[in-house]
């Protein structure tokens, strides 16, 4: 009986003692990849620019348009205003709108933009953190034309989750700024 008990105890110890510790698996990170952009040209009464044709022109009026990216659940809103001696107010409004996101943002970096050859001057604001908008911009020729734009995602802002899409669309916005031409 003693041997039988000892034998069962050894078998039990081997069975229980040989298991590896169970460790929780680390959280996986989703790798999001978006295709290389193909360029198309968008014309309005006041300006033109090249844009990523993966974007769908959702709405377009004489003074505003929305470029939708359904794959990324994001949209770039673009608004045009005629400068009528009020360029200081338009600049102030654009800057104020950009910094309204500072409440939720971890940081806002300003990146000046100059294209003297085509008279396009502006500012690109990259917003980091859980703000409603991940990018804002404005461009102007200082005398006749003023254009503002904003990037929004129609999902709850979680910067870690939307970062790949935000970075991709911020590059599209820079492409819009670089290719913008005013109509005379």
Protein Blocks (a to p, Z undefined) as FASTA:
>chain_A
ZZmmmmmmmmmmmmmmmpccdddddddddddddddddddddddfkbccdddfkbccfbdc
fkbccdddfknopacdddddddehilmmmmmmmmmmmmmmmmmpmbdcddddddfknopa
cdddddedjdfbfbdcdddehlmgccdddddddddddfklmmmmmmmmmmmmmmmmmmpc
cdZZ
